[in-house]
Amino acid sequence: MKIRKRIENTSIFTKISFATVVLIILCSLATSSFQLINFTLNIKGRDQLLVSEAAERIEQFMLDKYNMMYNQRILMHSTDHIANIISSTRTNPSEIYQSGNLNKITDYLTALCYSDHMIMDTILFTSDGKNAFSYSNVSSRKISISYDYNALPYIKEFQDASDTLTTIYDAAPPYLPQSTKGNDEVVTFIGKLYDMNYPTKKIVTGYLMMNFSPEEISSTYNEIDNAADGEYLVVNGTSKIIYSNNPSYINLKYKKGFLPESDILSNKTISLSGLKIVSAVSDEKLMKNVWGIIQKIILVTGLSILCLITIVTVLHKYYKGRFHDLASAITLISQGDFNTRLPVNSDDEIGYLSQTFNTMCETLDLYIKKTYLAETQRRTAELYALQAQINPHFLANTLESIRMRALEDDNYEVAEMLANLGNLFHWMKDFNHDIVYLEDEIDYIESYLELQKFRFGDKLCVLMNVPPDILYFGIPKFTLQPIIENNLTHGFPQNGQPLEISIHFQVCDNTITLTITDNGTGMREETLSDLQDHIAGIQTHSSYGLALRNVHTRIQLLFGKQYGLSINSKLYRGTAVVVTLPALEKKEMEKYVQNDYCG
């Protein structure tokens, strides 16, 4: 019970650290054991894969050269005249030595030899073996043209075979001079040439032979030898060992029982070449390698566990204090102290977490204030609008009835006044949309001003400049009416001159500017300063300019501090109110406002 109680009272970071150490140790031991078992079981598979990949590379090499020989034979029988020249020797043996024909043969063999960097020699000889022509890329040797190529052991076999190509891995071709020993290993491809005068009878008139460098095969053997620990044999079609990483095996006959059957990992024959690759690893060598691996695994695992314990201990002491500070800050937040901040002293995960915590506190505090103020201002705007309406539905219906009666009595002026008043009530009764089209807001203002013109007559003159391309922009509802009402209330000139109100719209740098100016009495500098402070929220207890302050606050809450109202005025020279808003279409502005409220 005491141990259980002590564990429960231990910090979660200590529990995590201890569990991490134990888990890593167990995983290390399990991984080491698995790797050891896997190594023991799959070392033969590795060598088999190496041999298989080597065989595939050699086979691809053979296939590429096979296709080259095949294409050259087709070319000689179709576009070139070489096959025709060779065919003519059956009836006129001397024709082949005419200067023109001889040059064609020499040029062809030379061009063929240079078409592939791995071609060492090209040899063309007639079926009777009496006429031979050659070219070699090896400057140190000259291929014998007097050699009876029909005497080659594989030529007789090839003569009797069907129309196929034969490949031979020959370490010492007899037609090479003895002086070239050490550079005489070749891979030979032979193709038949037929009498062009009798294409269907397939009468053999000669042979094309190409000797390729065995570099690709030799390098593949070396890679096997360097990558794996075992014995590797390359056996030709006559069961002769032509290559082995054990030099004592070379030139011996490979037969059943040459290597223990239990040691043989792979025995694969390569098509076309007739070569066979045999690989073997003894159990003794296998266990020797396994024991070496065991020692290394034990050493590495032990050192890793020791280092791990040391690192975890140091990190535990370092991070325990930082996590304690974070936990304390979270406790203060839960108690309502949103001014809590954590020091950010690093760029690691804890530093990032501290920075995120601070940002969260700031955002949460701002969101609470912003949401509360936004809702308060929206309700204030609604209440301000409600001051001009009493039961809007009832009044709207009543006004419409009175307007119809006025039309029956041919009193069109009263009917127009009632229509405008009805439009105002219809506009004000819809509180479901805070963002409206600028076109609709302008229609509302026009109806409002028409009513005011009936009141003030010639004493009121309104000019409005509205570019048609901004009509579908968005604007907060009830933005313009409070400003114009303020002009009508305080702006009439004292000299009896008509009040001229100008409304101008302009779009520039993704911002729409609404400028409302008048030629009224204006304001003194101290009055203007007081009004500006009140709108900015410095004088919070004054009722002066309440409508303007409400409009300004709503705009800044919706779009940010860079937007809102600005006022300029000169005594006896008029007043100008400038409203700045983001230039957004209605739907975009609604999305902007919604996303801003959501975070």
BAGUBA-468429 format. One record per residue (C-alpha): z, x negated, y negated; residue in one letter; chain. Coordinates in steps of 0.25 Angstrom, whole numbers. Each point is the difference from the previous one (the first is absolute). Layout:
REM BAGUBA-468429
SITE     Z     X     Y r c
SITE     Z     X     Y A A
...
REM end
This chain:
REM BAGUBA-468429
SITE     Z     X     Y r c
SITE     0     0     0 M A
SITE     3   -11   -10 K A
SITE   -13    -7     3 I A
SITE    -7    13    -2 R A
SITE     7     3   -13 K A
SITE    -3   -14    -5 R A
SITE   -15     2     3 I A
SITE     0    13    -7 E A
SITE     7    -6   -13 N A
SITE   -10   -12     0 T A
SITE   -10     1   -11 S A
SITE   -14     5     4 I A
SITE    -7   -13    -4 F A
SITE    10    -8     9 T A
SITE    -4     9    11 K A
SITE   -15    -1    -3 I A
SITE     1   -15     0 S A
SITE     8    -1    13 F A
SITE   -10    10     7 A A
SITE   -12    -8    -6 T A
SITE     6   -13     6 V A
SITE     2     6    14 V A
SITE   -13     7     0 L A
SITE    -8   -12    -4 I A
SITE     7    -9    11 I A
SITE    -3    11    10 L A
SITE   -14     1    -4 C A
SITE    -1   -15     0 S A
SITE     5    -1    14 L A
SITE    -8    11     5 A A
SITE   -13    -5    -7 T A
SITE     3   -14     5 S A
SITE     2     5    14 S A
SITE   -13     9    -1 F A
SITE    -8   -12    -5 Q A
SITE     5    -9    11 L A
SITE    -4    11    11 I A
SITE   -13     3    -7 N A
SITE    -3   -15    -1 F A
SITE     3    -2    15 T A
SITE    -8    12     4 L A
SITE   -12    -2    -9 N A
SITE    -3   -15    -1 I A
SITE   -10     2    11 K A
SITE    -6    11    -8 G A
SITE    -1    -9   -12 R A
SITE    -8   -10     8 D A
SITE    -9    11     6 Q A
SITE    -3     5   -14 L A
SITE    -3   -14    -5 L A
SITE   -10    -2    12 V A
SITE    -6    13    -2 S A
SITE    -2    -2   -15 E A
SITE    -7   -14     3 A A
SITE    -9     7    11 A A
SITE    -4    10   -10 E A
SITE    -3   -10   -11 R A
SITE    -8    -8    10 I A
SITE    -7    12     5 E A
SITE    -4     4   -14 Q A
SITE    -5   -14    -2 F A
SITE    -9     2    12 M A
SITE    -5    14    -4 L A
SITE    -4    -5   -14 D A
SITE    -8   -11     6 K A
SITE    -6     9    10 Y A
SITE    -5     9   -10 N A
SITE    -6   -11    -8 M A
SITE    -7    -5    12 M A
SITE    -5    14     3 Y A
SITE    -5     2   -14 N A
SITE    -7   -13     0 Q A
SITE    -8     3    12 R A
SITE    -4    14    -6 I A
SITE    -4    -7   -12 L A
SITE    -8   -10     7 M A
SITE    -8    11     8 H A
SITE    -2     8   -12 S A
SITE    -2    -7   -14 T A
SITE    -1   -14     4 D A
SITE   -12    -7     7 H A
SITE     9    -9     8 I A
SITE     0     9    12 A A
SITE   -16     0    -1 N A
SITE     0   -15     0 I A
SITE     8    -2    12 I A
SITE    -8    11     7 S A
SITE   -13    -7    -3 S A
SITE     5   -12     9 T A
SITE    -3     7    13 R A
SITE   -15     0    -3 T A
SITE    -1   -12   -10 N A
SITE    12   -10     1 P A
SITE    -5    -9   -11 S A
SITE     0    11   -10 E A
SITE    14    -1    -3 I A
SITE    -1   -14    -5 Y A
SITE   -10     4   -11 Q A
SITE     6    -4   -13 S A
SITE     1    14    -6 G A
SITE     7     5    13 N A
SITE     9   -12     1 L A
SITE     4     2   -14 N A
SITE     3    14     2 K A
SITE     9    -3    12 I A
SITE     7   -11    -8 T A
SITE     3     8   -12 D A
SITE     5    12     8 Y A
SITE    10    -8     8 L A
SITE     4    -7   -13 T A
SITE     2    13    -7 A A
SITE     8     6    11 L A
SITE     9   -12     1 C A
SITE     4     2   -14 Y A
SITE     2    15     0 S A
SITE    14    -2     6 D A
SITE     9   -11    -3 H A
SITE     5     0    15 M A
SITE   -14    -3     6 I A
SITE    -1   -14     4 M A
SITE   -13    -1     7 D A
SITE   -12     9     3 T A
SITE    -9    -3    11 I A
SITE   -13     7     4 L A
SITE    -8    -3    13 F A
SITE   -11     6     9 T A
SITE     3     6    13 S A
SITE    -6   -12     8 D A
SITE    10    -9    -7 G A
SITE   -11    -9    -5 K A
SITE     0     3   -15 N A
SITE    13    -1    -8 A A
SITE     3     1   -14 F A
SITE    14    -2    -7 S A
SITE     7    -1   -13 Y A
SITE    15    -5    -2 S A
SITE    10     2   -11 N A
SITE     8   -12     6 V A
SITE    -6   -13    -7 S A
SITE     5    -9    11 S A
SITE    -8     5    11 R A
SITE   -14     3     4 K A
SITE    -3    10    11 I A
SITE    -9    -5    11 S A
SITE   -13     8     0 I A
SITE    -5    -7    13 S A
SITE    12     6     8 Y A
SITE    -5    10    11 D A
SITE     8    12    -5 Y A
SITE    -4     7    12 N A
SITE     9    -9     8 A A
SITE    12     5    -7 L A
SITE     9     7    10 P A
SITE     2    13    -7 Y A
SITE   -15     1    -4 I A
SITE    -5     3    15 K A
SITE    11    11     0 E A
SITE    -5     6   -13 F A
SITE   -14     0     4 Q A
SITE     3     9    12 D A
SITE     9     9    -8 A A
SITE    -3    13    -7 S A
SITE    -3     0   -15 D A
SITE    13    -4    -5 T A
SITE     6   -12    -7 L A
SITE     9   -10     6 T A
SITE    11    -9    -7 T A
SITE     5   -13     5 I A
SITE    12    -8    -4 Y A
SITE    -5   -14     2 D A
SITE     8   -12    -3 A A
SITE   -11   -10     3 A A
SITE   -14     5    -1 P A
SITE    -9   -10     7 P A
SITE   -11     1   -10 Y A
SITE     9    -7   -11 L A
SITE     0   -15    -1 P A
SITE    12    -8     5 Q A
SITE     3    -5   -14 S A
SITE     5    14    -5 T A
SITE    11     1    10 K A
SITE    12     6    -7 G A
SITE    -9    10    -8 N A
SITE    -7     6    12 D A
SITE     8    13     3 E A
SITE    -9    12    -3 V A
SITE     0    15     3 V A
SITE   -15     3     5 T A
SITE    -8    13    -1 F A
SITE   -13     1     6 I A
SITE   -11    11    -2 G A
SITE   -13     2     7 K A
SITE   -14     1    -7 L A
SITE   -11     8     6 Y A
SITE   -15     0     0 D A
SITE    -4     8   -12 M A
SITE   -14     3     7 N A
SITE     7     8    11 Y A
SITE    13     6    -7 P A
SITE     2    10    12 T A
SITE     0   -10    11 K A
SITE    11    -9    -7 K A
SITE    -6   -13     5 I A
SITE     9   -12    -5 V A
SITE    -7   -10    -8 T A
SITE    12    -8    -5 G A
SITE    15     0    -4 Y A
SITE     7    -1   -13 L A
SITE    14    -7     1 M A
SITE    10    -1   -11 M A
SITE    12    -9     0 N A
SITE    12     5    -8 F A
SITE    13    -8    -4 S A
SITE    12     3     9 P A
SITE     9    -2   -12 E A
SITE     4    15     0 E A
SITE     4    -1    15 I A
SITE     7   -13    -2 S A
SITE     8     4   -12 S A
SITE     4    13     8 T A
SITE     5    -8    12 Y A
SITE     8    -9   -10 N A
SITE     7    12    -6 E A
SITE     4     5    13 I A
SITE     5   -14     4 D A
SITE     8    -1   -13 N A
SITE     6    15     0 A A
SITE     5     1    14 A A
SITE     8    -8    10 D A
SITE    -7     0    13 G A
SITE   -13    -4     7 E A
SITE   -14     5    -4 Y A
SITE   -13    -2     8 L A
SITE   -14     2    -3 V A
SITE    -9     2    12 V A
SITE   -15     1     0 N A
SITE    -9     8     9 G A
SITE     1   -11    11 T A
SITE    15     1     0 S A
SITE     0   -14    -6 K A
SITE    12    -2   -10 I A
SITE    -7    -5   -13 I A
SITE    12     1    -9 Y A
SITE    16     0     1 S A
SITE    12    -4    -8 N A
SITE     3    -8    13 N A
SITE   -11   -11     0 P A
SITE     3    -3    15 S A
SITE    -6    14     3 Y A
SITE   -14    -3    -7 I A
SITE   -12     0    10 N A
SITE     8     5    11 L A
SITE    -4    12     8 K A
SITE     8    13    -3 Y A
SITE     3     8    12 K A
SITE    11     9     6 K A
SITE    13    -6     0 G A
SITE    -3   -11   -10 F A
SITE    11     6    -9 L A
SITE    12     8     6 P A
SITE    -4    15     0 E A
SITE    14     3    -6 S A
SITE    -3    -9   -13 D A
SITE   -14     6    -3 I A
SITE     1     9   -12 L A
SITE   -15     3    -3 S A
SITE   -13    -2     7 N A
SITE   -12     5    -8 K A
SITE   -15    -3     1 T A
SITE    -8     0   -13 I A
SITE   -13     7     1 S A
SITE   -13    -7    -3 L A
SITE     5   -14     2 S A
SITE     6     2    13 G A
SITE    13    -8    -4 L A
SITE    13     4     5 K A
SITE    14    -3    -7 I A
SITE    12    -1     9 V A
SITE    14    -1    -7 S A
SITE    13    -3     7 A A
SITE    15    -2    -4 V A
SITE    10    -4    11 S A
SITE    14     7     1 D A
SITE     7   -13    -2 E A
SITE    -7    -2   -14 K A
SITE     3    14    -3 L A
SITE    15    -1     2 M A
SITE     0   -13    -7 K A
SITE    -6     7   -13 N A
SITE    10    12     2 V A
SITE    12    -9     0 W A
SITE    -4    -7   -12 G A
SITE    -2    13    -7 I A
SITE    14     5     5 I A
SITE     6   -12    -7 Q A
SITE    -7     2   -13 K A
SITE     3    15     0 I A
SITE    15    -3     2 I A
SITE     1   -10   -11 L A
SITE    -8     8   -10 V A
SITE     8    13     3 T A
SITE    13    -7    -1 G A
SITE    -3    -6   -14 L A
SITE    -6    13    -5 S A
SITE    12     7     4 I A
SITE     9   -10    -7 L A
SITE    -8     0   -13 C A
SITE     0    15     0 L A
SITE    15     1     1 I A
SITE     1    -9   -12 T A
SITE   -10     7    -8 I A
SITE     6    14     2 V A
SITE    14    -5    -3 T A
SITE    -5    -6   -14 V A
SITE    -8    12    -3 L A
SITE    11     9     4 H A
SITE    10    -6   -10 K A
SITE   -11     0   -11 Y A
SITE    -5    14     1 Y A
SITE    13     7     3 K A
SITE     5    -2   -14 G A
SITE   -14     5    -6 R A
SITE     1    13     9 F A
SITE    14     2    -5 H A
SITE    -5     0   -14 D A
SITE   -11    10     4 L A
SITE    10     9     7 A A
SITE     9     0   -12 S A
SITE   -11     4   -10 A A
SITE    -4    12     9 I A
SITE    14     5     0 T A
SITE     0     0   -15 L A
SITE   -14     7     0 I A
SITE     6    11     9 S A
SITE    11     2   -10 Q A
SITE   -10     3   -11 G A
SITE     0   -14    -7 D A
SITE   -15    -2    -2 F A
SITE     2   -12    -9 N A
SITE     3    -8    12 T A
SITE    -9   -12     1 R A
SITE    -1   -12    10 L A
SITE    -3   -14    -3 P A
SITE   -13    -5     5 V A
SITE     1   -15     4 N A
SITE   -11    -2    10 S A
SITE   -14     5     5 D A
SITE     4     3    14 D A
SITE     2    14     6 E A
SITE    14     1    -6 I A
SITE    -5    -3   -13 G A
SITE   -11    10     1 Y A
SITE    10    10     5 L A
SITE     9    -3   -12 S A
SITE   -12     1   -10 Q A
SITE    -4    13     7 T A
SITE    14     6    -1 F A
SITE     0    -3   -15 N A
SITE   -13     6    -2 T A
SITE     4    12     8 M A
SITE    13     2    -9 C A
SITE    -9    -1   -12 E A
SITE   -10    10     5 T A
SITE    10     9     5 L A
SITE     8     0   -13 D A
SITE   -13     2    -8 L A
SITE    -5    11     9 Y A
SITE    13     8    -1 I A
SITE     0    -1   -16 K A
SITE   -15     2     0 K A
SITE     0    13     9 T A
SITE    12     6    -8 Y A
SITE    -7    -3   -13 L A
SITE   -13     5     4 A A
SITE     5    13     5 E A
SITE     8     2   -12 T A
SITE   -11    -3    -9 Q A
SITE    -9    10     8 R A
SITE    10    11    -1 R A
SITE     1    -3   -15 T A
SITE   -15     1    -2 A A
SITE     0    14     8 E A
SITE    12     5    -8 L A
SITE    -7    -4   -13 Y A
SITE   -12     7     4 A A
SITE     8    12     4 L A
SITE     5     1   -14 Q A
SITE   -13     6    -4 A A
SITE    -1    10    11 Q A
SITE     9    12     5 I A
SITE    -4     5    13 N A
SITE   -14    -6     0 P A
SITE    -6     9    10 H A
SITE     5    13    -7 F A
SITE    -5    -6   -14 L A
SITE   -13    -4     5 A A
SITE    -3    14     6 N A
SITE     5     7   -12 T A
SITE    -9    -9    -9 L A
SITE   -12     3     8 E A
SITE     2    15    -1 S A
SITE     2    -1   -15 I A
SITE   -13    -9    -1 R A
SITE    -8    11     7 M A
SITE     6    11    -9 R A
SITE    -4    -9   -12 A A
SITE   -15    -1     5 L A
SITE     0    15     2 E A
SITE     3     1   -15 D A
SITE   -10   -11    -3 D A
SITE    11    -9    -5 N A
SITE    -6   -13     5 Y A
SITE     8   -10    -8 E A
SITE    13     6     6 V A
SITE    -7     0    14 A A
SITE    -3   -15    -2 E A
SITE    14    -3    -4 M A
SITE     5     7    12 L A
SITE   -10    -7     9 A A
SITE     5   -14    -5 N A
SITE    14     4     2 L A
SITE    -2     5    14 G A
SITE    -7   -13     3 N A
SITE    13    -7    -5 L A
SITE     9     8     9 F A
SITE    -9    -2    12 H A
SITE     0   -15    -2 W A
SITE    16     0    -2 M A
SITE     3     8    12 K A
SITE    -6   -10    10 D A
SITE    11   -10     3 F A
SITE    -6    -5    13 N A
SITE    -8   -11    -5 H A
SITE     5   -11    -9 D A
SITE   -13    -7    -1 I A
SITE   -12     8    -5 V A
SITE   -14    -3    -4 Y A
SITE    -2    -5   -15 L A
SITE   -10    11    -1 E A
SITE    10    11     3 D A
SITE    10    -6    -9 E A
SITE   -10     0   -12 I A
SITE    -3    15     3 D A
SITE    15     3    -1 Y A
SITE     0    -8   -13 I A
SITE   -12     7    -5 E A
SITE     6    14     3 S A
SITE    13    -4    -7 Y A
SITE    -7    -5   -12 L A
SITE    -9    12    -1 E A
SITE    13     8    -1 L A
SITE     6    -9   -11 Q A
SITE   -13     2    -8 K A
SITE     2    15     0 F A
SITE    14    -4    -6 R A
SITE    -3   -11   -10 F A
SITE   -15     4    -3 G A
SITE    -7   -10    -9 D A
SITE    12    -8    -1 K A
SITE    -2    -6    14 L A
SITE   -12    -8     4 C A
SITE    -1    -7    14 V A
SITE   -11   -10     4 L A
SITE    -1    -4    15 M A
SITE    -8   -11     5 N A
SITE    -1     1    16 V A
SITE   -10    -9     7 P A
SITE    -6     8    12 P A
SITE     3   -11    10 D A
SITE    15     1    -1 I A
SITE     1    15     3 L A
SITE     4    -2    14 Y A
SITE    11   -10    -3 F A
SITE    14     3     3 G A
SITE    11     3   -10 I A
SITE    15     4     2 P A
SITE     1    15    -4 K A
SITE     5     4   -14 F A
SITE    -3   -14    -6 T A
SITE    -8     4   -12 L A
SITE     6    13    -4 Q A
SITE    14    -5    -4 P A
SITE    -6   -11    -9 I A
SITE   -10    10    -7 I A
SITE    12    10    -2 E A
SITE     8   -12    -6 N A
SITE   -12    -2   -10 N A
SITE     0    15    -3 L A
SITE    15     1    -2 T A
SITE     2   -13    -9 H A
SITE   -14    -4    -4 G A
SITE    -5    10   -11 F A
SITE    -3    -8   -13 P A
SITE    10     4   -11 Q A
SITE   -12     1   -10 N A
SITE    -5    12     6 G A
SITE   -13    -7     6 Q A
SITE    -4     5    14 P A
SITE     5    -8    12 L A
SITE   -10    -7     7 E A
SITE     2    -4    14 I A
SITE    -9   -10     8 S A
SITE     1    -2    15 I A
SITE    -8   -12     5 H A
SITE    -2    -4    14 F A
SITE    -4   -15     5 Q A
SITE     0    -7    13 V A
SITE     1   -15     0 C A
SITE     5   -10    11 D A
SITE     4    10    10 N A
SITE     8     7   -11 T A
SITE    -2    13    -7 I A
SITE     5     2   -14 T A
SITE     2    13    -7 L A
SITE     2    -1   -15 T A
SITE     5    12    -8 I A
SITE     0    -2   -15 T A
SITE     3     9   -12 D A
SITE     0    -1   -15 N A
SITE    13     6    -2 G A
SITE    13    -5    -8 T A
SITE     3   -11    10 G A
SITE    13    -7     1 M A
SITE     8   -11    -7 R A
SITE     2   -13     7 E A
SITE    15     3     4 E A
SITE    -4    14     5 T A
SITE   -11    -6     8 L A
SITE     9   -11     5 S A
SITE    11    10     5 D A
SITE   -11     9     6 L A
SITE    -5   -12     8 Q A
SITE    14    -4     5 D A
SITE     2    14     4 H A
SITE   -13     1     8 I A
SITE     4   -14     7 A A
SITE    13     6     4 G A
SITE     9    -8   -10 I A
SITE     5    12    -7 Q A
SITE     4     9    12 T A
SITE     8    11    -7 H A
SITE   -10     4   -11 S A
SITE    -9    12     1 S A
SITE   -10    -5   -10 Y A
SITE   -13    -2     7 G A
SITE     5     5    13 L A
SITE   -14     5     5 A A
SITE    -7   -13    -3 L A
SITE    11    -8     7 R A
SITE    -2     9    12 N A
SITE   -15    -3     1 V A
SITE     3   -15    -2 H A
SITE    10     0    11 T A
SITE    -8     8    10 R A
SITE   -12    -9    -2 I A
SITE     8   -13     2 Q A
SITE     7     6    12 L A
SITE   -13     4     7 L A
SITE    -8   -13    -4 F A
SITE     8   -11    -5 G A
SITE     5    -6   -13 K A
SITE   -13    -5    -4 Q A
SITE    -4    15    -3 Y A
SITE     6    11    -9 G A
SITE     0     4   -15 L A
SITE    -1    -9   -13 S A
SITE     2     6   -14 I A
SITE    -5    -5   -13 N A
SITE     2     7   -13 S A
SITE    -1    -2   -15 K A
SITE     7     8   -10 L A
SITE   -10    10    -7 Y A
SITE   -11    -6     9 R A
SITE     2     7    13 G A
SITE     4    -4    14 T A
SITE    -7    -5    13 A A
SITE     5     2    14 V A
SITE    -6    -9    11 V A
SITE     1     4    14 V A
SITE    -4   -10    11 T A
SITE    -2     4    14 L A
SITE    -7    -7    12 P A
SITE   -15     4     1 A A
SITE     0     7    14 L A
SITE    -6    12     5 E A
SITE     9    12     3 K A
SITE     1    -3    15 K A
SITE     2   -15    -2 E A
SITE    11     3   -10 M A
SITE     7    10    10 E A
SITE    -1   -11    11 K A
SITE     5   -10   -10 Y A
SITE    12     8    -4 V A
SITE     3     4    14 Q A
SITE     0   -14     5 N A
SITE     9    -5   -11 D A
SITE    10    11     3 Y A
SITE     0    -4    15 C A
SITE     3   -14    -3 G A
REM end
